[in-house]
Amino acid sequence: MTNIPRVLSIAGTDPSGGAGLQADLKSIQAMGGYGMGVVTVLVAQNTQGVRSIFVPPTEFLAQQLNAVSDDVQIDAVKIGMLHSAPLINAVADWLGQVCPAIVVLDPVMVATSGDRLLDSASENALRSLCSAATLITPNIPELGVLVGQPPAGDWEEACAQAKLLNEATGATVLLKGGHLKEEFARDAIVDSRGVKEFVAKRFATKNTHGTGCSLSSAMATLAASGLDWPSALRRAKIWIEGAINNADALAVGTGSGPIDHFWELRKTSSLEPTWCDIAWSRNQSLRQAADSTEFVSQLRKGELEEETFHWYLAQDALYLRGYADVLLKAAGQAPTDAEREFWIGRAEGARIVETALHRSRIGEWEPKASSITEAYLSHLHSVADQGNYAQTLAAVLPCFWLYADIGERMVEHNHDAHAYSDWLSTYADPDFADRTRQVIELTNVAAKTASDLELALMAQAFGESMLHELRFFEAPTQAAIAGL
């Protein structure tokens, strides 16, 4: 069993190395995967444009695909340029036989000039292939083609088209807003739960050749590593922004040059910008176990016994009091006034939730803190008292992140008649999701200046908090069985 994702790219070539299969393989390796490649078309191109395309026989494409899958366990597939209906159908047939767990489709349909690259039969075949994908990564013109509409003129229209594509195919959509004339470049993960938006600055460079190919390959690799789509995009955007920002230094070609896929390897601390994503990925088993607990499952369905829910609320109220004290300790350790005010606000927020939401259901009931509640708070206080700011952030982060993560799936089941509608709303509150993203970024920044020992202690604090979170979710139904 390997922890290295094995990712297959099915794409056309670029002999100048900036796009297509060559860019895919670089991206897969940059994200920690093992890349494999099946060639759909051979393209004579450079940074100035395409000169000629040679299409090998469809039978040879099928032979390549079968040769790989007959021998290698494939963790994810990224699909790029397919050129024509026969090639698209051959890939679709193979996918139906192999059934990879992760299929990322980058629908190469519209050139940078705006010209359509596929005939109508090929476009229809590619629309059908979308239903076999788990993630589709169209740019704005391609998204319009896939939903049979003109290209979106603004972000709201693009989001609406992405929702249509998600509903029509069942696939998650990575909406790329780079073509829109906005000050910032916006991307989003769009699925049945809604739109999760990510904003980034634009860079003044002409060297962006292969950005779409590279991003989709990175997403496939990160998903195969265990990240969910929002977490994968968060990590991929850090990498792709750096690759664009460092592109000019490559000085490849005289046209639109390639991005620098390996810019992180040239830095002295390549893991620093993504400390949280790595920690989250390493603790995926705990996250999945928490999501599968009887308490979460029954709460999600509205089948949780009220007495069990009240026991949980009482323990959570006790926890939040102690948690607020830990957040104030984080405020005392914070290096800037802005961060200090942020943590003071989070501590006050914890007390407000405990007062407004918990007490509205359980009144003044004051049970004794369970051993699990006490153990979790003891861990947090110990880290805050003995560690530094970065370690304290790593310890408190799971309480934000795991609740926000569970809330994304809770909201799908929420409705006015749900027995715990008010509680489910807090899980999926957009403000809470935004605060969670802020805590993630603060933790990443703190990790940048941490020593190797401090990074190890951060990882230990994060992992122990994730374990305590799991036990906290397991406790209510165990207490009900014990008659507590």
VEXLOZA-328335 format. One record per residue (C-alpha): residue in three letters; z, x, y. Coordinates in pm, whole numbers, plus 50000, padded with zeros to 5 digits. Each point is the difference from the previous one (the first is absolute). Example, Ala and Ser with C-alpha at 12.3 -4.5 7.8 and 13.67 -1.06 7.14 Angstrom:
BEGIN
ALA507805123049550
SER499345013750344
//
This chain:
BEGIN
MET500005000050000
THR499015014450341
ASN501264992450348
ILE496695011450147
PRO497704970150068
ARG496605002849832
VAL497534984550241
LEU496314994049938
SER497574998450291
ILE496734981649949
ALA497835009350297
GLY496965016950146
THR499925036750093
ASP500115019250326
PRO498915036349962
SER501555008550338
GLY503384990349850
GLY501204975450262
ALA499494966049840
GLY499284982849671
LEU501105014849671
GLN500865033850148
ALA502314984550259
ASP501564977849734
LEU500925029349779
LYS501555018750294
SER501994969450103
ILE501294993649648
GLN501205035949972
ALA501544999350349
MET502054969649895
GLY501205017049683
GLY497584985249746
TYR497495013149748
GLY496494990050106
MET497054991549778
GLY496514990350114
VAL497134978549881
VAL496805002850205
THR498164968350098
VAL497345015450227
LEU499055035050113
VAL499765001850379
ALA498345027850201
GLN502054999250321
ASN501925021150246
THR502094993850311
GLN496904988150186
GLY498974972949755
VAL498384989849672
ARG496645014849907
SER499354986549652
ILE501624980749713
PHE499315004049628
VAL501274973249762
PRO500525011049638
PRO499324974049728
THR502584972549964
GLU500465009649636
PHE501155034550108
LEU502644984650228
ALA501334980149705
GLN500045031549785
GLN502035018650262
LEU502534971750026
ASN500424996949626
ALA500295037649954
VAL503025000850231
SER501784968649880
ASP499455008049632
ASP502075031550043
VAL502274997350306
GLN502724975150094
ILE498964988450347
ASP502824989850235
ALA497824988450290
VAL496334995850090
LYS498465003950343
ILE496504985650046
GLY497735011350282
MET496224998950045
LEU498284979549729
HIS496544996450160
SER498484971249800
ALA500694969349786
PRO499325017349663
LEU502545027350078
ILE502554974750128
ASN499614979049685
ALA500395030649778
VAL503285008850172
ALA501164963949975
ASP499294999449625
TRP501935032449951
LEU502974987450200
GLY500074968949784
GLN500265021549688
VAL502495026150125
CYS502154978050232
PRO501545027450218
ALA503344990350155
ILE498905010650350
VAL496484995650136
VAL499335009150364
LEU496594988750127
ASP498555015750313
PRO496994977150057
VAL497335023250139
MET497684973950152
VAL499435008050367
ALA499045033450153
THR501695013950311
SER496854989850190
GLY500594963949896
ASP497084999249753
ARG500554981149673
LEU499835023649702
LEU499624974049721
ASP497474972649934
SER501194964049959
ALA500205002049620
SER502145031450021
GLU502264984450265
ASN500574969849775
ALA500795022749704
LEU502485019550212
ARG501694967950113
SER500504991149634
LEU501395034849929
CYS502684994250265
SER501804976549761
ALA500505029249759
ALA501735020950268
THR503715002250074
LEU499335014050349
ILE496874996750216
THR499565023450299
PRO497174987050222
ASN499355010650356
ILE499414972750258
PRO496204996149943
GLU500425000549621
LEU502764974250016
GLY497674976750190
VAL497305004149736
LEU502434993049715
VAL501184967150152
GLY496544989950127
GLN500865002050369
PRO499025021850298
PRO502195030750053
ALA503354991250153
GLY500235005350374
ASP503765004550020
TRP503055006549785
GLU500984963549954
GLU496524991049874
ALA500035030149767
CYS503364989249855
ALA498634965049941
GLN496985014449815
ALA502245022549792
LYS502084969849900
LEU496814982149895
LEU499005029649783
ASN503455001449844
GLU499934962949921
ALA496485001949856
THR500625030149776
GLY503755001949937
ALA499855036850099
THR502165015850266
VAL497975010450305
LEU500485031650201
LEU498704988950339
LYS498705029850200
GLY499744993950373
GLY498395032850101
HIS496754983250105
LEU501744977650251
LYS500045011850361
GLU503765001850040
GLU502265026650147
PHE501755004649667
ALA498585000149647
ARG501534971949798
ASP499974996249622
ALA501724973649789
ILE500814990149645
VAL498954963749956
ASP501034979749697
SER501424966149911
ARG503265009150175
GLY498315005750334
VAL498995029650216
LYS501965032650014
GLU498675019550296
PHE500025037450069
VAL499075014550339
ALA498845035550067
LYS498595019150294
ARG496345009350023
PHE498865036250006
ALA497245013550225
THR497755015649737
LYS496564994049857
ASN501065014849666
THR500944969349800
HIS497365001949726
GLY501344986349670
THR503134983950142
GLY499454967049815
CYS499295017049668
SER503055022150039
LEU502404972150095
SER499024977849707
SER500365028949754
ALA503415008550144
MET501114963849962
ALA498924999649634
THR501935031849929
LEU503154989250182
ALA500004966149826
ALA499655017549664
SER503025021150104
GLY502114968450022
LEU499824990450368
ASP499304964250102
TRP497054994350234
PRO501955000450330
SER501885031449901
ALA496765016149883
LEU498314992050331
ARG502955013450197
ARG499745033049812
ALA496205000850007
LYS499854994350375
ILE502305029450068
TRP497665021449793
ILE496704986150133
GLU501115002750362
GLY500875036449945
ALA496695005649821
ILE498104985850300
ASN502145018550253
ASN499315033049823
ALA496314993149931
ASP498575019650293
ALA501515032549871
LEU497814998349688
ALA496815004550208
VAL497754986749720
GLY496494990050109
THR498584990050337
GLY500204962249960
SER502904977549900
GLY502105024849808
PRO502504994049718
ILE503734994350032
ASP502445026549878
HIS501244986349667
PHE502405028849939
TRP501585003350344
GLU503474994349852
LEU499605029849767
ARG499435021650307
LYS503304989350150
THR503305015449903
SER501604966549916
SER497464976549849
LEU502594975849859
GLU501914994750324
PRO497944971450149
THR500294979749682
TRP503575005449884
CYS500714962649980
ASP496874991849802
ILE500845027049748
ALA503594988049968
TRP498824963949962
SER497475009749736
ARG502575019849802
ASN502324969849991
GLN497414973749907
SER501764992449672
LEU503164989950189
ARG497994979350247
GLN498234981849717
ALA503264994749814
ALA501594984250309
ASP497034977150045
SER500334989249636
THR503734991950002
GLU501064964949907
PHE501524995450344
VAL496805008250190
SER497844980449756
GLN502204968950016
LEU500405002650378
ARG496245002950041
LYS499434968549793
GLY502874980750156
GLU501734997349663
LEU503095020750083
GLU503334982449952
GLU501654993750335
GLU503325014749884
THR498235032149899
PHE498195001450334
HIS503264995050190
TRP501615028549804
TYR497125022250101
LEU500224989450365
ALA503725007250010
GLN499495034849858
ASP497055006150233
ALA502154989650297
LEU502635025449898
TYR497285026049950
LEU498434993750341
ARG503295006450179
GLY500295034249839
TYR496275006150037
ALA500234993650375
ASP502665027250021
VAL497675024349822
LEU497194991450244
LEU502365008150287
LYS500615033749836
ALA496215004849998
ALA500034991950373
GLY502625026850054
GLN497825025549818
ALA496744990050173
PRO498345027950203
THR498614977650277
ASP501264971350215
ALA497184977749877
GLU500935005349636
ARG503674995450082
GLU499264966450161
PHE497804990249705
TRP502805005149749
ILE502564982750218
GLY497624970350009
ARG499615000549622
ALA503785000549954
GLU500364970150230
GLY497174982849813
ALA501815004549669
ARG503104983550145
ILE497964971150145
VAL498344993049665
GLU503395001049827
THR501434975550254
ALA497094976150051
LEU498344997449662
HIS502685008349748
ARG502824980750165
SER497794969450045
ARG500004996949619
ILE503295014849881
GLY502284992850296
GLU503125021450015
TRP500145007349627
GLU501245035849960
PRO499805011949638
LYS500955034849898
ALA497185025150019
SER498535006249657
SER500045034849851
ILE496245001550054
THR500334991450370
GLU502765025650043
ALA498025026949817
TYR496924994550218
LEU501985001850325
SER501935030349876
HIS496705017749934
LEU498654992050347
HIS503165010750180
SER500175031849796
VAL496445009950095
ALA500574991250368
ASP503285019250014
GLN498955031049807
GLY496285001950072
ASN497845002350309
TYR497814974850184
ALA497015003549766
GLN502154994349692
THR501634969350156
LEU496564985350074
ALA498875006549644
ALA503114982249871
VAL499674968650217
LEU496204997249969
PRO499944981949660
CYS502014970950144
PHE497194994650248
TRP497025008949783
LEU500914983149673
TYR500914967350172
ALA496775000350202
ASP498015008149686
ILE501554971349803
GLY499544977350301
GLU496245004949991
ARG499934982249664
MET502754975350088
VAL497984984750281
GLU497324988149759
HIS502534976049845
ASN501654988250320
HIS499624964150119
ASP502094974650185
ALA501324984249680
HIS501095033349852
ALA503755000349944
TYR500345033850169
SER497224998050256
ASP502135014150282
TRP500935030249791
LEU496455006949883
SER498904999450363
THR502315029150080
TYR498485020849721
ALA496484996550141
ASP500924999750371
PRO497275019350193
ASP502625015350229
PHE501905013349699
ALA496765014149857
ASP499335017150333
ARG503525014750009
THR499505012449646
ARG496855018350106
GLN501965015550287
VAL502705012449765
ILE497345014749773
GLU498445018850291
LEU503385012450126
THR500795012849651
ASN496645017649975
VAL500585016850337
ALA503495011149897
ALA498615014549677
LYS497545022150192
THR502755023550115
ALA502144998249685
SER500545030649782
ASP499124999849631
LEU503664993549916
GLU500204971550251
LEU496804984649862
ALA501515001049652
LEU503184983350128
MET497894973650176
ALA498184992649677
GLN503304997549815
ALA501474976450262
PHE496904977949997
GLY499894998049621
GLU503704991749970
SER499664972550261
MET497054985349810
LEU502154999549686
HIS502844983150187
GLU497534974150133
LEU498894992449645
ARG503594995549887
PHE500674977750302
PHE497134977149895
GLU501145000149638
ALA503614991550085
PRO499814962750095
THR498664987449667
GLN502325023749810
ALA502934986150198
ALA498904964649920
ILE499965008049630
ALA503465015250028
GLY501264969450185
LEU501065019650310
//
